[in-house]
Amino acid sequence: MNNKEFFNVRVYGLLINGDNEVLISDEQEYGMRFTKFPGGGLEYGEGLIDGLKREFMEECNLEVEVTSHFYTTDFFVKSAFNDSQLISVYYMVEAISDITFEAKAIAFDFEGEGEILQSFRWVKLVDLVPANFTFPVDEHVAKLLIKSL
């Protein structure tokens, strides 16, 4: 069985703060820099919501509550990292613990060195530019988010 026979299930959260800003993740991994919404891959045995809560704890040290489903991939997307087909699910989320991570003002403003780097930015919804996202599904979701305003 090759990777083309696998689905890669991803789950992401759209966290909007009181200043009408959405949380964006800038990352560097596999020698590549990319901008996306916070979240990541589902682990075997976990459901979508539990996976999203785990991702926010791992990445942001933040407890979130899922408030509603926003979007599920409805077109073919090949992974940028292997030959699997991506299925991405996006939820609206709210923080239920204090936000303690440092948000950056500049993209890819990483602290430290390493193979895997990540930083977060708040972007005003009125300033959200879909083309600033690296991956086609995040770009599509940004367009839908703007349209929903």
CYANA upper distance limits for C-alpha pairs under 8 A (distance plus 0.5 A):
  1 MET  CA      5 GLU  CA      7.13
  2 ASN  CA      6 PHE  CA      8.06
  3 ASN  CA     82 ASN  CA      7.67
  3 ASN  CA     83 ASP  CA      5.80
  3 ASN  CA     84 SER  CA      5.68
  4 LYS  CA     83 ASP  CA      5.68
  4 LYS  CA     84 SER  CA      5.50
  4 LYS  CA     85 GLN  CA      7.45
  5 GLU  CA     84 SER  CA      7.41
  6 PHE  CA     84 SER  CA      5.78
  6 PHE  CA     85 GLN  CA      7.03
  7 PHE  CA     84 SER  CA      6.11
  7 PHE  CA     85 GLN  CA      5.39
  7 PHE  CA     86 LEU  CA      6.38
  7 PHE  CA     87 ILE  CA      7.32
  8 ASN  CA     41 GLY  CA      7.78
  8 ASN  CA     79 SER  CA      8.39
  8 ASN  CA     84 SER  CA      6.57
  8 ASN  CA     85 GLN  CA      6.37
  8 ASN  CA     86 LEU  CA      5.29
  8 ASN  CA     87 ILE  CA      6.58
  9 VAL  CA     41 GLY  CA      6.47
  9 VAL  CA     42 LEU  CA      6.25
  9 VAL  CA     86 LEU  CA      6.47
  9 VAL  CA     87 ILE  CA      5.35
  9 VAL  CA     88 SER  CA      6.40
  9 VAL  CA     89 VAL  CA      8.38
 10 ARG  CA     39 GLY  CA      7.96
 10 ARG  CA     40 GLY  CA      5.78
 10 ARG  CA     41 GLY  CA      4.86
 10 ARG  CA     42 LEU  CA      6.16
 10 ARG  CA     86 LEU  CA      7.60
 10 ARG  CA     87 ILE  CA      6.64
 10 ARG  CA     88 SER  CA      5.12
 10 ARG  CA     89 VAL  CA      6.79
 11 VAL  CA     39 GLY  CA      6.19
 11 VAL  CA     40 GLY  CA      6.08
 11 VAL  CA     41 GLY  CA      6.83
 11 VAL  CA     42 LEU  CA      7.24
 11 VAL  CA     48 LEU  CA      6.93
 11 VAL  CA     51 GLY  CA      7.58
 11 VAL  CA     52 LEU  CA      6.34
 11 VAL  CA     88 SER  CA      6.16
 11 VAL  CA     89 VAL  CA      5.32
 11 VAL  CA     90 TYR  CA      6.40
 11 VAL  CA     91 TYR  CA      8.35
 12 TYR  CA     37 PHE  CA      6.77
 12 TYR  CA     38 PRO  CA      6.14
 12 TYR  CA     39 GLY  CA      4.70
 12 TYR  CA     40 GLY  CA      6.86
 12 TYR  CA     52 LEU  CA      6.84
 12 TYR  CA     88 SER  CA      7.98
 12 TYR  CA     89 VAL  CA      6.74
 12 TYR  CA     90 TYR  CA      5.26
 12 TYR  CA     91 TYR  CA      6.84
 13 GLY  CA     37 PHE  CA      7.16
 13 GLY  CA     38 PRO  CA      6.34
 13 GLY  CA     39 GLY  CA      6.67
 13 GLY  CA     52 LEU  CA      7.45
 13 GLY  CA     90 TYR  CA      6.19
 13 GLY  CA     91 TYR  CA      5.52
 13 GLY  CA     92 MET  CA      6.24
 13 GLY  CA     93 VAL  CA      6.30
 14 LEU  CA     22 VAL  CA      7.17
 14 LEU  CA     23 LEU  CA      7.41
 14 LEU  CA     37 PHE  CA      7.34
 14 LEU  CA     38 PRO  CA      8.00
 14 LEU  CA     90 TYR  CA      7.56
 14 LEU  CA     91 TYR  CA      6.58
 14 LEU  CA     92 MET  CA      5.27
 14 LEU  CA     93 VAL  CA      6.28
 15 LEU  CA     22 VAL  CA      6.05
 15 LEU  CA     23 LEU  CA      6.12
 15 LEU  CA     92 MET  CA      6.82
 15 LEU  CA     93 VAL  CA      5.72
 15 LEU  CA     94 GLU  CA      6.45
 15 LEU  CA     95 ALA  CA      8.00
 16 ILE  CA     20 ASN  CA      6.47
 16 ILE  CA     21 GLU  CA      5.83
 16 ILE  CA     22 VAL  CA      4.90
 16 ILE  CA     23 LEU  CA      7.04
 16 ILE  CA     93 VAL  CA      8.25
 16 ILE  CA     94 GLU  CA      7.84
 17 ASN  CA     21 GLU  CA      5.99
 17 ASN  CA     22 VAL  CA      7.07
 19 ASP  CA    124 LYS  CA      8.07
 20 ASN  CA    124 LYS  CA      6.39
 20 ASN  CA    125 LEU  CA      6.46
 21 GLU  CA    122 TRP  CA      5.98
 21 GLU  CA    123 VAL  CA      5.46
 21 GLU  CA    124 LYS  CA      4.55
 21 GLU  CA    125 LEU  CA      5.86
 22 VAL  CA    122 TRP  CA      5.96
 22 VAL  CA    123 VAL  CA      5.86
 22 VAL  CA    124 LYS  CA      6.87
 22 VAL  CA    125 LEU  CA      6.84
 23 LEU  CA     37 PHE  CA      7.40
 23 LEU  CA     38 PRO  CA      7.79
 23 LEU  CA    120 PHE  CA      7.30
 23 LEU  CA    121 ARG  CA      6.33
 23 LEU  CA    122 TRP  CA      5.21
 23 LEU  CA    123 VAL  CA      7.00
 24 ILE  CA     35 THR  CA      7.58
 24 ILE  CA     36 LYS  CA      6.55
 24 ILE  CA     37 PHE  CA      5.51
 24 ILE  CA     38 PRO  CA      6.86
 24 ILE  CA    120 PHE  CA      6.15
 24 ILE  CA    121 ARG  CA      5.69
 24 ILE  CA    122 TRP  CA      6.64
 24 ILE  CA    123 VAL  CA      7.51
 25 SER  CA     35 THR  CA      6.24
 25 SER  CA     36 LYS  CA      5.87
 25 SER  CA     37 PHE  CA      6.03
 25 SER  CA     38 PRO  CA      5.98
 25 SER  CA    118 GLN  CA      7.32
 25 SER  CA    119 SER  CA      6.43
 25 SER  CA    120 PHE  CA      5.15
 25 SER  CA    121 ARG  CA      6.99
 26 ASP  CA     33 ARG  CA      7.89
 26 ASP  CA     34 PHE  CA      6.38
 26 ASP  CA     35 THR  CA      5.00
 26 ASP  CA     36 LYS  CA      7.06
 26 ASP  CA    107 ALA  CA      6.82
 26 ASP  CA    108 PHE  CA      6.01
 26 ASP  CA    118 GLN  CA      6.12
 26 ASP  CA    119 SER  CA      5.78
 26 ASP  CA    120 PHE  CA      6.54
 26 ASP  CA    121 ARG  CA      8.19
 27 GLU  CA     33 ARG  CA      6.17
 27 GLU  CA     34 PHE  CA      5.89
 27 GLU  CA     35 THR  CA      6.80
 27 GLU  CA    108 PHE  CA      7.34
 27 GLU  CA    116 ILE  CA      7.88
 27 GLU  CA    117 LEU  CA      6.02
 27 GLU  CA    118 GLN  CA      4.84
 27 GLU  CA    119 SER  CA      7.01
 28 GLN  CA     32 MET  CA      5.97
 28 GLN  CA     33 ARG  CA      4.83
 28 GLN  CA     34 PHE  CA      6.87
 28 GLN  CA    108 PHE  CA      8.46
 28 GLN  CA    115 GLU  CA      7.93
 28 GLN  CA    116 ILE  CA      6.14
 28 GLN  CA    117 LEU  CA      5.52
 28 GLN  CA    118 GLN  CA      6.94
 29 GLU  CA     33 ARG  CA      7.10
 29 GLU  CA    115 GLU  CA      6.57
 29 GLU  CA    116 ILE  CA      5.34
 29 GLU  CA    117 LEU  CA      7.22
 30 TYR  CA    115 GLU  CA      7.71
 30 TYR  CA    116 ILE  CA      8.20
 31 GLY  CA    115 GLU  CA      8.07
 33 ARG  CA    108 PHE  CA      8.33
 34 PHE  CA    133 PHE  CA      7.81
 34 PHE  CA    134 THR  CA      5.83
 34 PHE  CA    135 PHE  CA      8.30
 35 THR  CA    132 ASN  CA      7.72
 35 THR  CA    133 PHE  CA      5.57
 35 THR  CA    134 THR  CA      5.85
 35 THR  CA    135 PHE  CA      8.24
 36 LYS  CA    133 PHE  CA      6.19
 36 LYS  CA    134 THR  CA      7.10
 36 LYS  CA    135 PHE  CA      7.61
 36 LYS  CA    138 ASP  CA      6.50
 37 PHE  CA    138 ASP  CA      7.25
 38 PRO  CA     55 GLU  CA      8.28
 38 PRO  CA     56 PHE  CA      7.69
 38 PRO  CA     59 GLU  CA      8.36
 39 GLY  CA     52 LEU  CA      6.69
 39 GLY  CA     55 GLU  CA      5.87
 39 GLY  CA     56 PHE  CA      7.10
 39 GLY  CA     59 GLU  CA      8.46
 40 GLY  CA     52 LEU  CA      8.07
 40 GLY  CA     55 GLU  CA      6.92
 41 GLY  CA     51 GLY  CA      8.20
 42 LEU  CA     46 GLU  CA      7.27
 42 LEU  CA     47 GLY  CA      8.07
 42 LEU  CA     48 LEU  CA      7.42
 42 LEU  CA     51 GLY  CA      6.07
 42 LEU  CA     52 LEU  CA      8.45
 43 GLU  CA     51 GLY  CA      7.51
 46 GLU  CA     50 ASP  CA      6.77
 46 GLU  CA     51 GLY  CA      6.55
 47 GLY  CA     51 GLY  CA      6.47
 48 LEU  CA     52 LEU  CA      6.68
 48 LEU  CA     89 VAL  CA      8.45
 49 ILE  CA     53 LYS  CA      6.69
 49 ILE  CA     66 VAL  CA      7.56
 50 ASP  CA     54 ARG  CA      6.62
 51 GLY  CA     55 GLU  CA      6.64
 52 LEU  CA     56 PHE  CA      6.80
 53 LYS  CA     57 MET  CA      6.80
 53 LYS  CA     63 GLU  CA      7.13
 53 LYS  CA     64 VAL  CA      6.58
 53 LYS  CA     65 GLU  CA      8.02
 54 ARG  CA     58 GLU  CA      6.59
 55 GLU  CA     59 GLU  CA      6.40
 55 GLU  CA     60 CYS  CA      8.50
 56 PHE  CA     60 CYS  CA      5.78
 56 PHE  CA     61 ASN  CA      6.88
 56 PHE  CA     62 LEU  CA      6.09
 56 PHE  CA     63 GLU  CA      7.15
 56 PHE  CA     64 VAL  CA      7.56
 57 MET  CA     61 ASN  CA      4.69
 57 MET  CA     62 LEU  CA      5.40
 57 MET  CA     63 GLU  CA      6.51
 60 CYS  CA    100 THR  CA      8.43
 60 CYS  CA    101 PHE  CA      6.58
 61 ASN  CA    100 THR  CA      7.98
 61 ASN  CA    101 PHE  CA      7.78
 62 LEU  CA     95 ALA  CA      7.35
 62 LEU  CA     96 ILE  CA      8.20
 62 LEU  CA     97 SER  CA      6.56
 62 LEU  CA     98 ASP  CA      7.61
 62 LEU  CA     99 ILE  CA      6.86
 62 LEU  CA    100 THR  CA      8.19
 63 GLU  CA     95 ALA  CA      6.47
 63 GLU  CA     96 ILE  CA      5.99
 63 GLU  CA     97 SER  CA      5.82
 64 VAL  CA     93 VAL  CA      6.60
 64 VAL  CA     94 GLU  CA      5.90
 64 VAL  CA     95 ALA  CA      4.95
 64 VAL  CA     96 ILE  CA      5.75
 64 VAL  CA     97 SER  CA      7.71
 65 GLU  CA     93 VAL  CA      5.99
 65 GLU  CA     94 GLU  CA      5.82
 65 GLU  CA     95 ALA  CA      6.93
 65 GLU  CA     96 ILE  CA      6.93
 66 VAL  CA     91 TYR  CA      6.96
 66 VAL  CA     92 MET  CA      6.53
 66 VAL  CA     93 VAL  CA      4.94
 66 VAL  CA     94 GLU  CA      7.06
 67 THR  CA     91 TYR  CA      7.81
 67 THR  CA     92 MET  CA      6.09
 67 THR  CA     93 VAL  CA      5.89
 67 THR  CA     94 GLU  CA      7.38
 68 SER  CA     91 TYR  CA      6.22
 68 SER  CA     92 MET  CA      5.78
 68 SER  CA     93 VAL  CA      7.78
 69 HIS  CA     89 VAL  CA      8.47
 69 HIS  CA     90 TYR  CA      6.91
 69 HIS  CA     91 TYR  CA      4.96
 69 HIS  CA     92 MET  CA      6.73
 70 PHE  CA     89 VAL  CA      8.29
 70 PHE  CA     90 TYR  CA      5.89
 70 PHE  CA     91 TYR  CA      5.42
 70 PHE  CA     92 MET  CA      6.64
 71 TYR  CA     89 VAL  CA      6.37
 71 TYR  CA     90 TYR  CA      5.58
 71 TYR  CA     91 TYR  CA      7.46
 71 TYR  CA    141 VAL  CA      7.76
 72 THR  CA     87 ILE  CA      7.79
 72 THR  CA     88 SER  CA      6.20
 72 THR  CA     89 VAL  CA      4.89
 72 THR  CA     90 TYR  CA      6.74
 73 THR  CA     87 ILE  CA      6.21
 73 THR  CA     88 SER  CA      5.81
 73 THR  CA     89 VAL  CA      7.03
 73 THR  CA    137 VAL  CA      7.63
 76 PHE  CA     85 GLN  CA      7.62
 76 PHE  CA     86 LEU  CA      7.98
 77 VAL  CA     85 GLN  CA      6.32
 77 VAL  CA     86 LEU  CA      5.96
 77 VAL  CA     87 ILE  CA      8.10
 77 VAL  CA    136 PRO  CA      8.36
 77 VAL  CA    137 VAL  CA      8.25
 78 LYS  CA     82 ASN  CA      8.29
 78 LYS  CA     83 ASP  CA      6.83
 78 LYS  CA     84 SER  CA      6.46
 78 LYS  CA     85 GLN  CA      5.19
 78 LYS  CA     86 LEU  CA      6.37
 79 SER  CA     83 ASP  CA      6.55
 79 SER  CA     84 SER  CA      6.11
 79 SER  CA     85 GLN  CA      6.45
 79 SER  CA     86 LEU  CA      6.35
 88 SER  CA    137 VAL  CA      8.12
 95 ALA  CA     99 ILE  CA      7.92
102 GLU  CA    120 PHE  CA      7.79
103 ALA  CA    119 SER  CA      7.61
103 ALA  CA    120 PHE  CA      5.54
103 ALA  CA    121 ARG  CA      5.47
103 ALA  CA    122 TRP  CA      7.19
104 LYS  CA    109 ASP  CA      7.11
104 LYS  CA    119 SER  CA      7.34
104 LYS  CA    120 PHE  CA      6.41
104 LYS  CA    121 ARG  CA      5.55
104 LYS  CA    122 TRP  CA      8.18
105 ALA  CA    109 ASP  CA      8.48
105 ALA  CA    121 ARG  CA      6.64
105 ALA  CA    122 TRP  CA      8.22
106 ILE  CA    121 ARG  CA      7.97
107 ALA  CA    119 SER  CA      8.37
107 ALA  CA    121 ARG  CA      7.82
108 PHE  CA    118 GLN  CA      8.01
108 PHE  CA    119 SER  CA      6.97
109 ASP  CA    119 SER  CA      6.96
110 PHE  CA    117 LEU  CA      6.91
110 PHE  CA    118 GLN  CA      6.77
110 PHE  CA    119 SER  CA      6.23
111 GLU  CA    117 LEU  CA      8.35
111 GLU  CA    119 SER  CA      8.46
113 GLU  CA    117 LEU  CA      7.86
123 VAL  CA    127 ASP  CA      7.16
123 VAL  CA    128 LEU  CA      6.87
124 LYS  CA    128 LEU  CA      6.80
125 LEU  CA    146 ILE  CA      7.54
126 VAL  CA    146 ILE  CA      8.21
128 LEU  CA    142 ALA  CA      7.77
128 LEU  CA    146 ILE  CA      7.94
129 VAL  CA    133 PHE  CA      8.30
129 VAL  CA    142 ALA  CA      7.89
130 PRO  CA    138 ASP  CA      8.17
130 PRO  CA    139 GLU  CA      5.14
130 PRO  CA    140 HIS  CA      7.60
130 PRO  CA    142 ALA  CA      5.69
130 PRO  CA    143 LYS  CA      6.40
131 ALA  CA    139 GLU  CA      6.71
132 ASN  CA    139 GLU  CA      8.10
133 PHE  CA    138 ASP  CA      6.64
133 PHE  CA    139 GLU  CA      5.89
134 THR  CA    138 ASP  CA      7.91
134 THR  CA    139 GLU  CA      7.80
135 PHE  CA    139 GLU  CA      6.80
136 PRO  CA    140 HIS  CA      6.60
137 VAL  CA    141 VAL  CA      6.61
138 ASP  CA    142 ALA  CA      6.57
139 GLU  CA    143 LYS  CA      6.89
140 HIS  CA    144 LEU  CA      6.84
141 VAL  CA    145 LEU  CA      6.50
142 ALA  CA    146 ILE  CA      6.69
143 LYS  CA    147 LYS  CA      6.65
144 LEU  CA    148 SER  CA      6.60
145 LEU  CA    149 LEU  CA      7.16
